[in-house]
Every structure is written in C-alpha cells, then in structure tokens.
Amino acid sequence: MDRNLALEFVRVTEAAAISAAKWVGRGDKHSADGAAVKSMRDRFNDLDFSGKVVIGEGEMDEAPMLYIGEKLGRGTGIRVDIAVDPLEGTSITAKGLPNAISVLAAGPEGSLLHAPDMYMDKIAVGPEAAGKVDLDWPVEKNVRAVANALGKEIGEVTVVMLDRDRHKEIIDKVRKIGARIRLIGDGDIAGGIAPSMPQAEIDLLLGSGGAPEGVIAAAALKCLGGDMQGRLMFTNEEEKARAKKMGIADLNHKFGMQELAKGDRLMFVATGVTEGTILDGVHFTKTGVETHSVVMRSKSGTIRYIKALHAFGHEIGHKL
C-alpha cells in the first residue's frame, strides 16, 4: 500500500470527524452519522484510487450509508478493499460522551474478511499476550493467562467490554476472580485496540460486539502486534443465510488474525470525534478546527499521531 495514500486516508477520517463533531451533545445521532457519511464519501471520491467497501454500514438500498460493495475513488490507480465506520459511537456522540471516532481500515483486494453486519464474539489482547489466549477458553483462564503474560496480579488486570445485559455472566466471572472491568457504552473498535495501546490502561477485551468493527480492529492490531479471535453470533436464519452468501461456509468457525486481516500491507486510520483514551476529540477554535488522528501501517509497523489545524474558509469537513 502506498504510504502517500495513508495520508490521504487521514484526510478522509478528519473530514468525517469534523462533520460529526458539529453534532456532539445535540441528541441527534442520525444527523451526526449522516454528516460523517457524506463527508467521508465525498473525500474518498476525490482520490485517485479504486476502492471497494467490503465492510460497511448496510446494503446498497440503504444509502446514504457507505454500503457493502460501494465503489469509491476515481476508479484509477491501486485497487483497495475498504472497511469503514464513518462514526463509531453515534449514540455517544449525540450524548457528548467519550471515545467516538471516525475510522477506516484498508488493504489490497482480499485482505479483509467480508464480515456481515451482525454480532461477533471477540477476544483481543496486546502484543505481550498475543497467542496466549483463546476464545474457547473459560473467562477465568483467559484473564489469568493475560495476567501471567503481563507479569501482573489478577487484581491489576483490567478487562474492557460493552455495557450490555448480555455480558452479565462474563462480568460476574471477571469480578469473582478479582479483576477490574471498564464498561463502555459504545465503541468496541477502540475497545479492541486498547489492550495494544499502553496509554489506554486496558489489558483484555471480552464479549460480543459488531462483526464489522471486529475486522477493523483486527487491521489495527495487525499493525500493533496484538491479537484477536472472533466468532459470528446469529440471532435468526436470515443472518445465517447472509453469512453464507458472503462466503462464510462454516458458521461456527473461529476466525484468527490471519483470517480477519491478512498480509502485511494493511492500513488503519482514525480521527477522534470526542475525547477518548486513544485520541483527543475535535476542537473548534477561533481560527479553525483542531483534529487528532492516528495512522498505522502493518508493513513498516509505524504508528503516527497527527495533530492538525484546519483553518476556516477552506471547506472544512469536505475537502481538507
């Protein structure tokens, strides 16, 4: 993947984040998401590349979302698979809560799992615990394995998961053995990445969240040296049929890192919308807008943080 394309992709997430940030705390998650989608699509389509959305927000008839199969870019140059979430954390944006981001992952054709928009059971860890946990193990065994890998006492281990009723049993087990829990209202891409980011002070992600978000997080973990496993969770027969249509033959398959995000030519890009553990949020100043982004490349293993000031009068939120 062209390193220059990585910078262009940063401009894509910056545009989406700025547009979404105008709706922070205003109680309207749909307008926030719609603004992010429009800016992301417009910025993508101004780039010289041939992109295809393989992880998106829905099907073609659900536009204006960036839908699975949508073509992006001017149709010239390198062919790229794109996984997008223009606004991860629509509800927390509407409420003005932390950890909303605009995010994308990209790689050569076939490098990202074509995951349907449904739930996925996940486990994610940082580099020190990579290869030392298993989605099929009991919760207690995984927590102990992470503690051993990190040289920590059980009581020093922090587990992150979405604050959902379906996680009550996991929460009870984690607390029973004495580990800490950080519950998040939304944003399990950031949650999946957090164990690989020391400043987040998170050691392990457990529980279920979106399958598309799992693939995007896996791309970041490939760059960071972390590890993730996932298994699709079905609520009805229609979801099973959709998964088979997307090429997933074994519906009970446990996906590892090499299946979620393949190869060493992956990129991950995110821009903060609200303040978070990984990225600062968008700040509007007297002269412009400040953004905080991260761009990662698996080939080089580089992680770059970008602080940018976008001056007013330059089509902020559209073409940056």
C-alpha positions as CSV (number, residue, x, y, z in Angstrom):
1,M,0.0,0.0,0.0
2,D,1.3,3.4,-1.0
3,R,2.4,5.4,2.1
4,N,1.1,8.6,0.4
5,L,-2.4,7.0,0.3
6,A,-2.2,6.7,4.1
7,L,-2.0,10.5,4.4
8,E,-4.9,10.9,2.0
9,F,-6.9,8.5,4.2
10,V,-6.2,10.6,7.2
11,R,-7.8,13.5,5.4
12,V,-10.9,11.3,4.9
13,T,-11.3,10.5,8.6
14,E,-10.6,14.1,9.5
15,A,-13.4,15.3,7.2
16,A,-15.9,12.8,8.7
17,A,-14.8,13.6,12.3
18,I,-15.2,17.3,11.8
19,S,-18.6,17.0,10.3
20,A,-19.8,14.6,13.1
21,A,-18.3,16.9,15.8
22,K,-20.8,19.6,14.9
23,W,-23.5,17.4,16.3
24,V,-21.8,16.4,19.6
25,G,-24.2,16.6,22.5
26,R,-27.1,17.6,20.4
27,G,-29.1,14.4,20.9
28,D,-29.4,13.6,17.2
29,K,-27.3,10.5,16.4
30,H,-28.8,10.2,12.9
31,S,-27.7,13.6,11.8
32,A,-24.3,13.1,13.3
33,D,-23.9,9.8,11.4
34,G,-25.3,11.3,8.1
35,A,-22.9,14.2,8.3
36,A,-19.9,11.9,8.8
37,V,-21.0,9.6,6.0
38,K,-21.4,12.4,3.5
39,S,-18.0,14.0,4.2
40,M,-16.3,10.6,4.1
41,R,-17.9,9.6,0.8
42,D,-17.1,13.0,-0.8
43,R,-13.5,12.9,0.3
44,F,-13.0,9.3,-0.8
45,N,-14.4,10.1,-4.2
46,D,-11.8,12.9,-4.7
47,L,-8.9,10.4,-4.5
48,D,-7.0,8.6,-7.3
49,F,-7.6,5.0,-6.3
50,S,-10.1,2.2,-7.0
51,G,-11.7,1.4,-3.7
52,K,-14.5,-1.1,-2.8
53,V,-16.3,-1.2,0.5
54,V,-16.1,-4.7,2.0
55,I,-17.1,-3.7,5.5
56,G,-19.8,-1.0,5.6
57,E,-23.0,0.0,7.3
58,G,-25.5,-1.8,5.1
59,E,-26.6,-2.9,1.7
60,M,-27.0,-0.8,-1.5
61,D,-30.6,0.0,-0.9
62,E,-29.8,1.6,2.5
63,A,-27.9,4.6,1.1
64,P,-26.8,7.2,2.1
65,M,-24.7,4.8,4.3
66,L,-21.4,3.7,2.9
67,Y,-22.7,0.3,1.8
68,I,-21.0,-3.1,1.2
69,G,-20.0,-3.2,-2.4
70,E,-19.9,0.5,-3.0
71,K,-17.1,1.8,-5.3
72,L,-15.0,4.6,-4.0
73,G,-12.4,6.9,-5.6
74,R,-11.9,8.0,-9.2
75,G,-11.5,4.4,-10.4
76,T,-7.9,4.8,-11.2
77,G,-4.7,3.6,-9.5
78,I,-4.3,0.9,-6.9
79,R,-7.3,-1.4,-6.1
80,V,-8.1,-1.4,-2.4
81,D,-10.6,-3.1,-0.1
82,I,-12.0,-0.6,2.4
83,A,-13.6,-1.2,5.8
84,V,-15.3,1.9,7.2
85,D,-17.2,3.3,10.1
86,P,-17.7,7.0,9.5
87,L,-18.8,7.5,13.1
88,E,-18.2,4.7,15.5
89,G,-20.2,5.8,18.5
90,T,-23.3,7.6,17.1
91,S,-25.1,7.4,20.5
92,I,-22.1,8.6,22.5
93,T,-21.6,11.5,20.0
94,A,-25.2,12.5,20.5
95,K,-24.8,12.4,24.2
96,G,-21.4,14.1,24.2
97,L,-19.7,11.1,25.8
98,P,-16.0,9.9,25.3
99,N,-14.5,7.7,22.6
100,A,-16.4,8.4,19.4
101,I,-14.1,8.1,16.4
102,S,-14.2,8.2,12.6
103,V,-12.3,5.1,11.4
104,L,-11.3,3.1,8.4
105,A,-9.0,0.2,7.5
106,A,-7.7,-0.6,4.1
107,G,-5.7,-3.3,2.3
108,P,-5.2,-5.0,-1.1
109,E,-8.1,-6.9,-2.5
110,G,-8.9,-10.0,-0.4
111,S,-7.0,-8.8,2.7
112,L,-10.1,-8.1,4.9
113,L,-12.7,-10.6,5.9
114,H,-16.1,-9.8,4.3
115,A,-17.9,-9.9,7.6
116,P,-21.7,-9.4,7.6
117,D,-23.3,-6.7,9.8
118,M,-24.1,-8.8,12.8
119,Y,-22.7,-9.7,16.2
120,M,-19.3,-11.3,16.8
121,D,-18.0,-12.8,20.0
122,K,-14.4,-11.5,20.4
123,I,-11.3,-11.6,22.5
124,A,-8.4,-9.1,21.9
125,V,-5.1,-8.6,23.7
126,G,-1.9,-6.6,23.2
127,P,1.5,-7.9,21.9
128,E,2.7,-9.3,25.2
129,A,-0.3,-11.7,25.4
130,A,-0.6,-12.5,21.7
131,G,-1.1,-16.2,21.1
132,K,-1.7,-16.8,24.8
133,V,-5.5,-16.6,25.0
134,D,-8.3,-18.5,23.3
135,L,-11.9,-17.6,22.6
136,D,-12.9,-21.1,23.6
137,W,-11.3,-21.0,27.0
138,P,-13.3,-20.1,30.1
139,V,-13.2,-16.4,31.1
140,E,-11.1,-17.1,34.2
141,K,-8.4,-18.9,32.2
142,N,-8.0,-16.1,29.7
143,V,-7.8,-13.5,32.5
144,R,-5.1,-15.5,34.3
145,A,-3.2,-16.0,31.0
146,V,-3.2,-12.3,30.4
147,A,-2.0,-11.6,34.0
148,N,0.8,-14.1,33.6
149,A,1.9,-12.6,30.2
150,L,1.9,-9.1,31.6
151,G,3.5,-10.0,34.9
152,K,0.5,-8.7,36.8
153,E,-1.6,-9.8,39.7
154,I,-5.2,-10.7,38.8
155,G,-6.4,-7.7,40.7
156,E,-4.3,-5.4,38.4
157,V,-5.8,-6.8,35.2
158,T,-8.4,-4.5,33.5
159,V,-11.0,-6.0,31.1
160,V,-13.0,-3.8,28.8
161,M,-16.4,-4.8,27.3
162,L,-19.6,-3.1,26.1
163,D,-22.0,-2.3,28.9
164,R,-24.8,-4.7,27.7
165,D,-27.2,-7.0,29.6
166,R,-25.9,-9.9,27.5
167,H,-22.5,-9.6,29.2
168,K,-23.8,-10.1,32.8
169,E,-22.4,-13.6,33.1
170,I,-18.9,-12.5,31.8
171,I,-18.9,-9.5,34.2
172,D,-19.8,-11.7,37.1
173,K,-17.0,-14.2,36.3
174,V,-14.4,-11.4,35.9
175,R,-15.3,-9.8,39.1
176,K,-15.4,-13.1,41.0
177,I,-11.7,-13.7,40.3
178,G,-10.9,-10.2,41.3
179,A,-10.0,-8.5,38.0
180,R,-11.2,-5.0,37.1
181,I,-13.8,-4.1,34.5
182,R,-14.2,-1.0,32.4
183,L,-17.6,-0.9,30.8
184,I,-18.1,1.2,27.7
185,G,-21.4,2.4,26.3
186,D,-20.3,2.1,22.7
187,G,-17.2,2.0,20.5
188,D,-15.8,-1.5,20.6
189,I,-13.2,-0.7,17.8
190,A,-11.5,1.5,20.3
191,G,-12.1,-1.2,22.9
192,G,-10.4,-3.9,20.8
193,I,-7.4,-1.7,20.1
194,A,-7.0,-0.5,23.7
195,P,-5.0,-3.5,25.0
196,S,-2.3,-2.7,22.4
197,M,-2.1,1.0,23.4
198,P,-0.3,1.4,26.8
199,Q,-1.9,4.8,27.4
200,A,-5.4,3.2,27.5
201,E,-4.5,1.1,30.6
202,I,-6.6,-1.8,29.3
203,D,-5.4,-5.4,29.2
204,L,-8.1,-7.5,27.6
205,L,-11.3,-7.1,25.5
206,L,-14.0,-9.7,26.1
207,G,-17.6,-10.0,24.9
208,S,-19.6,-9.5,21.8
209,G,-19.9,-6.5,19.5
210,G,-20.3,-5.8,15.8
211,A,-18.5,-8.1,13.4
212,P,-17.5,-5.3,11.0
213,E,-16.0,-3.5,14.0
214,G,-14.0,-6.6,14.8
215,V,-12.4,-6.7,11.3
216,I,-11.5,-3.0,11.5
217,A,-10.0,-3.5,15.0
218,A,-8.1,-6.6,13.7
219,A,-6.4,-4.5,11.0
220,A,-5.2,-2.1,13.7
221,L,-4.0,-5.0,15.8
222,K,-2.0,-6.3,12.8
223,C,-0.1,-3.0,12.8
224,L,0.3,-3.0,16.6
225,G,1.3,-6.7,17.1
226,G,-1.8,-7.5,19.1
227,D,-4.1,-10.5,18.7
228,M,-7.8,-11.1,18.2
229,Q,-10.1,-14.0,17.7
230,G,-13.8,-13.8,16.7
231,R,-16.8,-16.0,16.0
232,L,-20.0,-14.8,14.4
233,M,-23.2,-14.9,16.5
234,F,-26.5,-15.4,14.8
235,T,-29.9,-14.3,16.0
236,N,-32.0,-15.7,13.2
237,E,-31.9,-17.8,10.0
238,E,-31.7,-14.7,7.7
239,E,-28.4,-13.8,9.3
240,K,-27.1,-17.3,8.6
241,A,-28.1,-17.1,5.0
242,R,-26.5,-13.7,4.6
243,A,-23.2,-15.0,6.1
244,K,-23.2,-18.0,3.6
245,K,-23.9,-15.6,0.8
246,M,-20.8,-13.6,1.7
247,G,-18.7,-16.8,1.5
248,I,-18.7,-18.0,5.1
249,A,-19.3,-21.7,4.8
250,D,-18.6,-22.8,8.5
251,L,-20.9,-20.7,10.6
252,N,-19.2,-21.8,13.8
253,H,-15.7,-21.0,12.6
254,K,-13.4,-19.3,15.0
255,F,-11.6,-16.5,13.0
256,G,-8.0,-15.8,13.9
257,M,-5.9,-12.7,13.0
258,Q,-4.7,-14.1,9.6
259,E,-8.4,-14.6,8.6
260,L,-9.7,-11.3,9.9
261,A,-7.0,-9.2,8.4
262,K,-4.4,-10.8,6.0
263,G,-1.0,-9.9,5.0
264,D,1.5,-7.1,5.8
265,R,0.1,-4.3,3.6
266,L,-2.7,-3.1,5.8
267,M,-3.5,0.4,7.0
268,F,-5.6,1.7,9.9
269,V,-6.6,5.3,10.2
270,A,-8.8,7.0,12.8
271,T,-9.6,10.5,13.9
272,G,-11.2,11.4,17.3
273,V,-14.6,13.0,17.4
274,T,-15.0,13.2,21.2
275,E,-12.3,12.9,23.8
276,G,-11.1,9.4,24.3
277,T,-8.5,7.1,25.8
278,I,-6.7,6.8,22.4
279,L,-7.4,10.0,20.6
280,D,-8.4,13.6,21.5
281,G,-11.6,14.9,20.1
282,V,-12.3,17.6,17.6
283,H,-11.8,21.1,19.0
284,F,-13.3,24.2,17.4
285,T,-11.1,27.3,17.9
286,K,-11.4,31.0,16.8
287,T,-9.4,30.4,13.7
288,G,-10.2,26.8,12.7
289,V,-10.6,23.2,13.8
290,E,-8.1,21.0,15.6
291,T,-8.1,17.3,15.0
292,H,-6.1,14.4,16.4
293,S,-5.6,11.3,14.3
294,V,-3.6,8.1,14.2
295,V,-2.4,6.3,11.1
296,M,-0.8,2.8,11.2
297,R,0.9,0.6,8.6
298,S,1.5,-3.1,9.1
299,K,4.3,-3.3,6.6
300,S,6.5,-0.8,8.5
301,G,5.0,-1.2,11.9
302,T,4.8,2.6,12.2
303,I,2.3,4.4,14.3
304,R,1.9,8.1,13.6
305,Y,-0.2,10.6,15.6
306,I,-1.2,13.7,13.6
307,K,-2.3,16.9,15.2
308,A,-3.8,19.2,12.6
309,L,-5.3,22.7,12.5
310,H,-7.7,23.2,9.7
311,A,-8.2,26.9,9.0
312,F,-11.7,28.3,8.5
313,G,-12.5,29.2,4.9
314,H,-11.0,26.1,3.4
315,E,-14.1,23.8,3.0
316,I,-13.6,22.2,6.4
317,G,-15.4,18.9,6.7
318,H,-15.4,18.4,2.9
319,K,-12.1,18.9,1.1
320,L,-9.2,19.4,3.6
